[in-house]
Amino acid sequence: MKMIDIIYKKRNGEILTKEEINYFIHGYNEERVPDYQMSALLMAIYYKGMNKTETVNLTNAIIDSGDIIDLSLINGLKVDKHSTGGVGDKTTIALGALVAANNVPVAKLSGRGLGHTGGTIDKLEAIPGFSADLSIEKFADQVNKINISLGGQTKDLAPADKKLYALRDVTATIDNISLIASSVMSKKLASGADRIVLDVKTGSGAFMKDIDEAFALGKAMVDIGNGVGKDTVAIITDMEQPLGNTIGNGIEVWEAIQLLKGKAPEDLLELCRYLGSYMLLLAEKVSTLEEGMKEIQEVIDNGKALEVFKTFIKCQGGEIHYIDKPELLYKTKYVYEYTAIKDGYIHQLDAELIGKCALTLGAGRLEKSTEIDHKVGLELQKKIGNYVKKGDIIVKIYYNEKRKLDEALKLFEKSLVLSDEFKAARKIIHGVVTKEGEKRLS
Amino acid sequence: MKMIDIIYKKRNGEILTKEEINYFIHGYNEERVPDYQMSALLMAIYYKGMNKTETVNLTNAIIDSGDIIDLSLINGLKVDKHSTGGVGDKTTIALGALVAANNVPVAKLSGRGLGHTGGTIDKLEAIPGFSADLSIEKFADQVNKINISLGGQTKDLAPADKKLYALRDVTATIDNISLIASSVMSKKLASGADRIVLDVKTGSGAFMKDIDEAFALGKAMVDIGNGVGKDTVAIITDMEQPLGNTIGNGIEVWEAIQLLKGKAPEDLLELCRYLGSYMLLLAEKVSTLEEGMKEIQEVIDNGKALEVFKTFIKCQGGEIHYIDKPELLYKTKYVYEYTAIKDGYIHQLDAELIGKCALTLGAGRLEKSTEIDHKVGLELQKKIGNYVKKGDIIVKIYYNEKRKLDEALKLFEKSLVLSDEFKAARKIIHGVVTKEGEKRLS
């Protein structure tokens, strides 16, 4: 087998065999296939695409390039949730407790984040003492005992994906559905989950700006999951404006705790109910979406979810009094209240720019080595569709370094559009893709 | 300017500016742009193409990557002829004398060949003593005195083309008209000619297997030449079977000399008359194609062309008695006469396979360091459309090493198809592309 023949074949629009896909992925991972041939092939894939079978084979080849986590020590069906990434997305934190409180095992392995805010581990580390540094035995043992555990990814999962992504990034071959889908799914599937709920974000703050593209990506990922025999569902959700009211690390944990206490903003609650219900469905705990939503609401109302969350944090070394007084999680030196300069309806709160605003304050990292400031963040007082009078507070900015405020304010101002005309916020759930097909809700 | 932005732009089908094209060619030539970005861009160009302006700018950027030869020491309009490469193509040798005998300066700079037979210099070196190792002053002086000179390329012409070609070869991005046209024309234009006649071959022995593709390539090259202000004409000619009757080095020089003596096969004579006439036209020596053809025939008939050829060979150190007895040029140890195994019409003499047959005998080189055997070669006794009886000689094979004959015979046998039905050979001239447009003749 020769790489040049594989490039010719895809260039001419032909379908690659499993053997050919294995050849170039393993060859590239082991540095037998050079960058310049891989990038030519990626560009050919960009134009000619890959069909369902090719995409499944690509995903499997990427999985096989590294370790695969074995969760068989954990009893029951393990359902994982994965988001394609959004601004203010604290659902993983809340969902863990909501699902575990329904006696479904939550065995979550997470990496650290690169971007506007940290990853789930970074966020929970805002709680002093909390650690995700567990052995696989302790991790499994904890799930078996209290239904929930959060571990750091220590194994070398899908190393070919890291190399491919770095190459795609510099050769204009990022935005191809098959390449994106196999990248996401290879990492998920290598993490050992039995079933997967995907939250595919769409809108200004998401990778997929366009709703149709988000459905296409959702479909490609559902096809991969089901193609390898792991039931997968994709929920297409909105990311025109940040999710909930907070953006940061500690402040997002605070909002997740508020949700468990029954005090969450409606968009966040609706999304958690929806995703949580699908997790219960895939775990075969409930048999209808409605039943699942009821169960999720119930563990909020009866306090079970909050109790599970406390036990979980305590088990992993976190100081419990922060859960009783979660406002300590975003106690910064300074607070700036940004007010409306005129009367009007909020027309736009560009999620991407608000994400950059949080990053500027120190809530995220662009490089792996950067230290995160867990306390800084934003708290929106108004969202799209709300009416404000001149002088009303639109956002509270929590910050620790004065010199960073100016740049953050500029970004926030750029994100905001006030208008005389009313505009409703988009629905939070745009639709669902299952192996049976897609259902649009917006 | 960033390479990634240029890749995105072309990937999305946009037109690249002159500055962008200069950026990536010079960046690549100077190793600031890495192979993997260049190959992604080449694949995007493969799919999205380049328009006329982009192709001219690409050619100019490649020319600017190296030296440009200055022929201003030579009086008059310098017309160069270039062939895209075929089997048995000895036209350059004959045409030099035919055009120079018409008082048009022929200042030919040539490289050594890679492939089935040698380049023009390799072929003429079959004449003992002949050397193309001239200083640019001596080269120019000789043209001014006797109208003709052949020099070796000593300067570093279009180095970016060499690098690009090597990359295209391993990334399946060879066969794009703009990339091929700019590659050929950059080398030609850097060689300093004022006007250019291109011989674009089409058929089994040519790079362009398809006639329409050959016309498209001709048009792209004519557009480039005229785009940089150098009158260029492309003649689309046949390469289904070898040109003339001989394939080799000394044996091709012999056939070129036979032509100058008025004893050439019809296809070779017709092509030389046609190409020569266009050279006289571009040199403004004649005003119609017919007049040019008449002038070319006249210098054959009156012996002037042969005389010029002798003077030229003498000036460059060659032993003149080889021109009087040119059969010495292919005097090998052994001759094998391949005969027809049945009666029938010759249906096919695959040019590419016959080229490989000559290469096997030692007539060409695959690597620069290989020594050529100037005397080995093939002499066809029959061509497509001829009828043979069982036992008739189809080809004489001249060879020096017994062990090479078997492989050569296998290749020749594979090239040959005998049939009960008559098939005419294709016309030698398929058409012409000038700046006014194309004219098809077949």
HADDOCK unambig.tbl for C-alpha pairs under 7 A between the chains (distance, minus, plus):
assign (segid A and resid 4 and name CA) (segid B and resid 170 and name CA) 5.99 0.50 0.50
assign (segid A and resid 4 and name CA) (segid B and resid 171 and name CA) 6.13 0.50 0.50
assign (segid A and resid 4 and name CA) (segid B and resid 172 and name CA) 6.40 0.50 0.50
assign (segid A and resid 7 and name CA) (segid B and resid 171 and name CA) 6.82 0.50 0.50
assign (segid A and resid 7 and name CA) (segid B and resid 172 and name CA) 6.24 0.50 0.50
assign (segid A and resid 8 and name CA) (segid B and resid 172 and name CA) 5.54 0.50 0.50
assign (segid A and resid 35 and name CA) (segid B and resid 36 and name CA) 5.41 0.50 0.50
assign (segid A and resid 36 and name CA) (segid B and resid 35 and name CA) 5.41 0.50 0.50
assign (segid A and resid 36 and name CA) (segid B and resid 36 and name CA) 3.77 0.50 0.50
assign (segid A and resid 36 and name CA) (segid B and resid 39 and name CA) 5.71 0.50 0.50
assign (segid A and resid 37 and name CA) (segid B and resid 171 and name CA) 5.48 0.50 0.50
assign (segid A and resid 39 and name CA) (segid B and resid 36 and name CA) 5.73 0.50 0.50
assign (segid A and resid 39 and name CA) (segid B and resid 39 and name CA) 6.51 0.50 0.50
assign (segid A and resid 39 and name CA) (segid B and resid 40 and name CA) 5.34 0.50 0.50
assign (segid A and resid 40 and name CA) (segid B and resid 39 and name CA) 5.34 0.50 0.50
assign (segid A and resid 40 and name CA) (segid B and resid 40 and name CA) 4.82 0.50 0.50
assign (segid A and resid 40 and name CA) (segid B and resid 43 and name CA) 5.81 0.50 0.50
assign (segid A and resid 40 and name CA) (segid B and resid 171 and name CA) 5.99 0.50 0.50
assign (segid A and resid 43 and name CA) (segid B and resid 40 and name CA) 5.81 0.50 0.50
assign (segid A and resid 43 and name CA) (segid B and resid 43 and name CA) 6.26 0.50 0.50
assign (segid A and resid 43 and name CA) (segid B and resid 44 and name CA) 6.75 0.50 0.50
assign (segid A and resid 44 and name CA) (segid B and resid 43 and name CA) 6.75 0.50 0.50
assign (segid A and resid 170 and name CA) (segid B and resid 4 and name CA) 5.96 0.50 0.50
assign (segid A and resid 171 and name CA) (segid B and resid 4 and name CA) 6.10 0.50 0.50
assign (segid A and resid 171 and name CA) (segid B and resid 7 and name CA) 6.79 0.50 0.50
assign (segid A and resid 171 and name CA) (segid B and resid 37 and name CA) 5.49 0.50 0.50
assign (segid A and resid 171 and name CA) (segid B and resid 40 and name CA) 5.99 0.50 0.50
assign (segid A and resid 172 and name CA) (segid B and resid 4 and name CA) 6.37 0.50 0.50
assign (segid A and resid 172 and name CA) (segid B and resid 7 and name CA) 6.22 0.50 0.50
assign (segid A and resid 172 and name CA) (segid B and resid 8 and name CA) 5.50 0.50 0.50
